[in-house]
Amino acid sequence: MHIQKLLTLFLAITFLTTCKKEGITDANTGPTYQEQHRPQLHFSPPTQWMNDPNGMVFFDDEYHLFYQYYPDSTVWGPMHWGHAVSKDLTHWEHLPIAIAPDEKGYIFSGSAVVDWDNTSGFSKDGEPPLVAIFTYHDPEGEKSGAIDFQSQAIAYSNDRGRTWTKYENNPVVPNPGIRDFRDPKVIWDADNDQWVMVLAAQDQVMFYTSKDLKAWRYLSQFGKNRGAHGGVWECPDLFPVTISGTGARKWVLLVSINPGGPNGGSATQYFIGDFDGLRFRLDPEFGAEMARQAKKDSTGVAASWVDYGRDNYAGVTWSDLPQEDASRIFMGWMSNWDYAQVVPTALWRSAMTLPRQFQVKETAMGPRLFQNFVEELRTLRGEQHEVDITASPGNPQDLGVSPQQLEIILEVATSNTGSFGFELSNSKGEVYRVGYDADAKAYFSDRTKSGKLDFSEKFAPSIHYAPKQLEGVLVNMHLIFDVSSVELIADDGLTAITDVFFPSEDFTMIRFFKEEEGMGIQRLEVYPLEGIW
C-alpha cells in the first residue's frame, strides 16, 4: 500500500509538472476561457498549440473549421488536424482531433471538399463523402537530408466529418523533388468538369487536376517574377468570383508568404486573373498596376496584400458554401511566425481572425479584393452606445465604454495633416493606438507601448502602416476590439490591419484622439459585443 501511495504521488507530481511545462495552469478544471489574454470573440483552442486554419468546408448546415494542432504542448510539434464546427460562424463547438500523424508523417495543412457526385467512390448509403486533402510531412526524411519529405494525401469521412479514414494508396501526389511542397487546396472546376488542386512549391504554386480525387496530373505553375518573394510561399487558395456590379467573372489566387510581409514576418498576398482549366493568368489591369507599383518600390517588387497587420496569416476560404451565396468567406491564423511560439499566453497559443466576406470590385487600379466582417457578427451586438465626440487636439475623449469586446464604425472627412483614432489604456500606463495618419496617407497600428513586449524583439519594434488606397478626403474605419487584438477594415474593405497585443493588465479605457482640428465626423457607431463562449 505504501508503495502504491508513493507511486500515486509520483504520478500526480509528474502530471502537474508536465501540465506546468506545457502551459496547462489548471489541470483539474481545464480551460475556463477567462484566462488572461483569452479572446472572447475569436476562435481559440481549449489548450495547447494551434496554427493554420485548414480543411474549411460547409456541409449539412455546419461550418467545419479544421486547424493545425499539437495537443501535447503550447509550441509547434507533430501536427494533427484539430476540429470545430459552427452553425453561425460566431459560436464554435470543439470536437475531437480529426486526423492524427502516422508512420507516413505529420498531418500538415490542406483542404476539404464535399464529393457531391461521389467521383472518389467513397460514398456510403448514398450520402456524399467529405474528402480531406492534406500534406504528409515525413520528419525522418527531413532529418536525413532528403528534399522529397512532403507529399499530398487524402482521407474521407462518412459521418459529417466526425471520423476519418485515410486512403490506403496514399500519397496521391508524390513529391517531384521539391523541398517545400505542401498545403493543397482543392476546388471543383465546373467549367471543365474536373477537380483542381493548387499547392505551394517553394516560392511558386503548382496546379494539378483529377477526375476522382485519387489520381492527379500536373497542369502548370504560377509565381515566377510575380508578387513578393521574400520567403517561402504557403497555403494557396484559388476560387472564382463575380465582380460586383458588372457580372464579369474573375479568379482570385491567395498565397501566404513567410517571411516577407509588408510590416515584417508572415503575411498573405493575392492575385486576380483568369483560370482556363489549365493555367492561371493575371488580369491585364491588375498586372499592369502591379508593374507600375514595382517601379515605385525601392526593391522593384509590388504585391497586393490581404492584410497589412502582423497577425493575419495562412488564411483560406470555405469550400461548398450554398450556391445562393456567391461570396467567399475567409479566416486566417491570428499570429506571426516571428513570435508565435513565445507570446505570453500560458494555457493555449494563438487564435483565428474573425471570418470575413470577400468580394472583387473594379477600382481605378483595376479589379481589387474587398473584405468585410460577415453579417453574422452583428448578432453579437448589444445596444448601441451613444457618444458625442468633443475631443480637441491634445485632449482625447473617453468614450465611456469598455474597449474589450467592442465594435466601432467611423467615417471622417479629414484634412491633409494630423492623425486621429482610438487609444486603449490601463492603470499601468500601457497604451495601444490605432487610426489614420493624414500626413502619411496611411492607417496605422501602434503597439510599441502596449504592455508585454520583451518576449520577442520582433514583436513591436515599430508602428505598422497600411496605405490609404481610396481617393478622396473620406476616411472610413470598421474596428473590432477583443481582449488582446484589433481588426481594422478600412477603405470600404480595400485595406485591413490585424494586430494582437498583450497588456500587463486588461485595457479598461478607450479614448478618441485627434491632433488637428480639420476633420469632421460623419458617422460614429459604437457597439459592445457579447462574448462567444
N, C-alpha and C positions, 0 to 999 in steps of 0.2 A: 504493500500500500504506500509506504514511504517513497519507494522508487517511482510509483505511478504519480504521486503528487509532485515529485521533483520533475518528472517528465512533462506533466501538465503545465507546471510553472515555466519550464524551459520553452515549451511550445508557445505559451502565451507571450512571454518576453520576446521570443523570436518574431512572432506575428506583429506585435506592437512596434518593434524596431523596424521591421520591413515596411509597415504602414507609414511610419515617420519618414523613412528613407524615400519612399515612393510618393510622399506628399499627402497621404490619407490622414487627415488631422483628427478624425473621429471614427475609429474603426467600428464602434458599436452602433452608431446611428447612421453612418454613411453621409451622403451629401444632404444638406438642408436647403440648398440654393439661396442661402442668406450669407454665404462666406464673403469675406472682403473681396471686392472687385468682381464678384459674380454678376454676369449680365442678367438683367431681368426682362429684356425684350428680345434678346438674341439667343439662338440655339447654342448650347454648350454641352459637352458630355457630362454625365454624372460625376465621373472621376477620370483621371489619367489623361494621356496624350491624344490629341486629335489634330489632323491637318486637312488635306484637300477634301472638299466635297466630291463625291463621285457616284456613278450609278443612279443619278436622279431620274426618276420615271413616275408618271402618273398612271394609276391603274385602279379600277374598281373604287373610284371616289377617294383615293388616298394619294397624297404626295409622298413618295418614298425619298428619303434622304439617307444615302449611304455615305460613309466617310472613312478616310484613313485613320486607323485607330490602333493604339498599342495599349492593351489592357493591363500591363504589368508595370507601368512607370509613367511619370509625367514628362519624360523626354522621349524622343523618337526611338523606335525599336522595331522589331519584326512586325510588319504591317498586316492588319486584318481589315475587313470591311465592317465598321460599326453600322448601326441601323436605327433609324427613327422614322415615324410616319406622322402625317398631319392631315386633317380634314380641311384646314383653313389657312395654311401657310404661316400661322402665327403660334398656335399651341401644338406642342410636339409630344408624342408618346415614345419613350425609349423602348427598343426591342433588343433581344439577344443578338450577339455577334452573328453576322450573316455568313461571311466566308473567312475561313482561317487558313494560315500558312500550312504547307505540307512539304513532302520531300522534294518537290519541284521548286519551292521558294516562297518568298513573301508575296502577299497579295497587294500589289500596287494599284494606282488609280486606273479608272476606266469608266464604263458607261453601262446602261441597261436599257433594253427596249421591250416592248410588247410585240411578240411574234404573232400578229393577228391572223395571218394565213397559214400558220404552222409550217413555214418554209423549212424549219430546222427538224421537224418531226418529233419535237419534244412534248407535244400536246398530250394531255391526259383527260379522259372523259369529255372530250370536245371543247375544253377550255383552252384559250390561248396561253402559252407559257410566257413567263418573263425570262429573258436571256441576258445575263451579265457578261460583259466583255472586259477583261482586266489584264494587267501586266503581271506575269510571273517574274520575280526578281530573285535570282539564284545567288545567295550571299557567298557560298563556297566558290562558285565560279568567279565572282568578283575578286575574292581574296587570292585566287590562283593567278590573277593577272589576265584572264581571258577578257575579251571585249563583247562576247555574244551571250552575256548572262541575263539578258532581258528578252522575253518573248511574250506573245499575246495568247490568251486562253479564254475559254468560255465556261459558264456554268448556267444551270437552268433551275427554275422554280415552278412548281405546280400548285402551290398553296399561298398565292398572293405575296410572295417574297419572304415568307417566314422561314423556310428551309431551302437549301440549295444543293444541287448535285453537280459536281464538276464533270465535264465531258471527258469520256475515257480516252479520247485520242488527242488530248492537249499536248503541245500547243497547236493552235490553228494557224498562227503566223510565226514561223521560226525567225530567229534573228539573222539578217543578211550580212552581219559583220559590222554593226554599228554599236558603239558603247552605250549611248543614251537613246534607247529605242522603246518608247513607252507611252502610256496614257491614252489608249484607244477610245475614240468617241465614234459611235455608230449611229447612223440615221437610215431611214428608208427613203430612197430616191424614187418617188412615184413616177417621175417623168421618164425614167429609164428602167423601171421595174427591177431595181437592184438595191441591195444593201451597200452603203458606202462607209468606209472606215477612214478617219483621219487620225494620225498618230504623230507624236513628236520624234524627230530623228536628229539629235544634236541641236543645231540651230536652224533647222528647217522642219517642214511637215511633209508626210508622205500619205498618199491616198491609195486605198485598196478597195476592191469590190468583191461581192459574194452574192450568190443566189439563195444560200441556205444557212448562213452564219457559221459554217464549218470550214468550207474550202474558200480560200481568199486568193485573189490575183492582184498583183501590183498594177497601179494605174499611172501615177505621176507624182511629182513633188512640187513644192512651192516654198519660197522664202529666201532664196539666194539673192543678196543685194536688195532685199525688201525689208523695211521696218528696222527695229532695233536688234542689235546682235551683241549686246554687252554680256550675255550669259547664255546658259542653256535654255532652249525652248521646251515648254512643258504644257500639259493639259490643254490641247487644242479643242475647238468646238466648231462645227460647221452647220449652218442652218439657213434656210430660205426665209425671206421676209418680204412683205408687200410695203412699198414706200407709201407713207401716209399722204393722202390727197391726190395721188397720181394713179394708183393701181398697178404700177410697174413692179416687177419683182427683182430683187437682188439677193445675193448670198453674203452672209457675214461669216468671217473666219476669226475666231478668238484664239490668241496664243499668249500664254503666260511666259515670263522670262525671269530668270534668276541667275546672277544679279542683272542690273541694267535698267531699273525703273527710273522714272523722271525725278524722283526725290531720293533715290538710292535703294538698293536691295531689290526685293521682289515686286513685280507689277504685271499687269495684263494689257496687251495691246490688241487692236482689232484692225481688220482689213475688210473692205467692201468691194464686191466684184460679182462675177458670174461663174457658175459651175455648170458645165455641159455634160456631166456624167463621166468625164474623163479628166479634165483639168480645171483648176481654179485660176481665173484671170482677174486682175484688178479692174475695177470700173475706171474708164479713162479719166473722168473728172477727179475721182478720188486719188488715182495715181499721179495725176499732174500736180495736184495740190501737195501731195507728199514730196514730190520732186522739188517744188518751189520752197517748201519748208526746209528741206535738206540743204539747199543752197544757203539759207539764212543761218542754219545751225553751224556752230564752230566745228562740230565733229563730222559734218556732212551727212548726218543721219536724221531722219524725221520719222516719228511714229505717232499714231493716234492711240491715245490711252483710254481705257475704260475708266480708270480712276487714278488721280494724281496723288492720293494719300499713300502712306506707307503700309496700310493694312487692309488690302483687298487683293488677294492672290488666288490663283488656280481656279477661278470661278468658271462655271459652265452652266448650261441651261437644262431645264426639264424636258425630257422626251415624252411624246404621246399625250400632250395636252389635248383637251377636247377640240374637235375640228372647228367648232364655232368660235373658239378662242385663238385668233390668228397671231397673237403676240407670243413672245418668248419670255420666260421667267428665269431669272439668273440669281445665283447665290455664289459668294466667294468665301474663302478662308480669311478670317479677320486677324491676320498676323503677318509677319515678315521673317524670312529665314535669317535675317541679320541678328535677330534676338529672340526668336520664338521659343527657344528651349530654356531661356533664363528669365522670362518675365516673372514678376513676383506674385504668382498665384500658387497655392500650396496643394490643393486637392485635385485640380484639373488644370489643363493648359489649352487655351485658345477657345474661340467661338467662331460662329459663322456670321457673315453680314446679314442684314435684313434682305429678304427677297425683293428683287427689282424687276420691273417690266421693261423690256427692250423694244424699241421701235427704230425704224430708219426714216429720216426726213431729208428733204432737199434743203440745202443751205447755199449761201454764197460761195462756200468752199466745195460744193458738190454734196453728194449724199453723206450723211453722218449718223452715227449711232446716238440715240437719245435714250435716257433711262429715267424712271420714276419709281418711287416706292409703290408696291402693289396696293390696290384699293382695300384689300382685306385688313391692312393695318389700321384703317380708320375705325374698326370695331373696338380697338383698344382705347380710343379717345374718351376722356372724361369731359366734363362741362368746360367749355371754352373759358380761359382765364382772361378777363378784360384788363387791359393796361393802356394807359395814355402816356406815350413817350414824351418826356420833358427834358431829357438829358441834354447837357451842353458840353462843349469841349472842356475836357479836364474834370468833368463831373458826371461820371457814369451813373446810371439809374438802376436801382434794384427792381427787378420785375415782380418781386413778392411771391415767388413760387419756387419749389424745389427744382434744381436742374437735373435731377435724376428722373428718368422715365418721362421725358419731355419732348414735345414736337413743336417746332416754330416754323411758320411760313412768313417770309418777309419780302416785300417789294419796295425798292427805294429808287427815286430819281436822284442821282448824285452829281456832284461837281467833279472836276478833274483832279482834285487834291484831297489828301487826308484819307483816313481809314475809319471804318466803323464795324461793329459786330457785337459779339457776345463774349462775356468774360465770366468764367466759372472760378469760384474761390472757396477756401475753407478757413478755419480759425488759425491754421498754421501758416497762413500767408501764401500758400501754394495757389498758382493761377494757371488756367488754361484759357487761351483766346482763339476764336475763330471768326472770320469775317471777310471783308473786302478792302483792298488797298487800292485806292484810285490812282495814286502815283505810279504804282507798279502795273496797273490794269490787271490785277490778279486777285483771286481769292486766296486766303491763307489759313493755315492751322499752326498754332504756336503752342507746343507742349514743352518748351525749353525750361519752364519754371513750374511744371505741373505736379511735382511731387517726387516719387521714386524714379531716379534716373541712373543711379550708379550700377545697376545690374548689367548695363551694356553701354559702352561709349558710342555705339552706333544708333542708340535709341532716339536721342534728341539733341544732336549737335547743332541743329539749325531749324529755322522756320520752313514749313512746307508750303509751296506755292502752286497754284493752278491758274493758267492764263484765262482771262475772260475771252470767250470765243464768239459771243454775240455782239453785234454792233449796237451802238446807242447808249444813252445815259441810264437806262433802266437796269438795275441790278436786282435779281431775284434769287433767294436762297430758301431751300427747304431743308431743315435740320432735324435730326432725331438724336437726342442725347440719351445714353444709357448710363449705368453706374460708372463704367470705365471706357466709354467710347463715344465718338460722334460720327455720324454720317451726314455729309453735306452734299446735296444735289443742287446745282445752280444752272444758270443759263437755260432755263426751261427744260433741263435734263441733259444738256450737252456736256456739262462739266461736273466732276464729282471729286470729293476728298473724303477718305475714310481713315480715321486715326484712332488708336487706343491710347489710354493714359492711366497712370496708377498713383493717385494722390495718397499720401500717408493716412489721411482720413477722408471720408467721402466729401465731395464738394457739396456745400449746403446753400450757396448763394449764386444766382446768375444775374448779371447786370448788363445793360445795353450801354455801349460806349461809342463816342464819335470824337474825331479830332478836329473837324471843321464844321462850320455852320451850313455850308452849301449843300444840303441834302433834304429831300422831302419824303417822308414815309407815306406810301400809297396803300400799303396793306400790311397788317400785322395780325397774325393769328397764333395764339399760344394754347396748347392743349396738354394737360397732364395725361399720362398714359398708364393704363393698367398693366401690371406685370403678367407674364405668360405662364408662370409656374404655379 
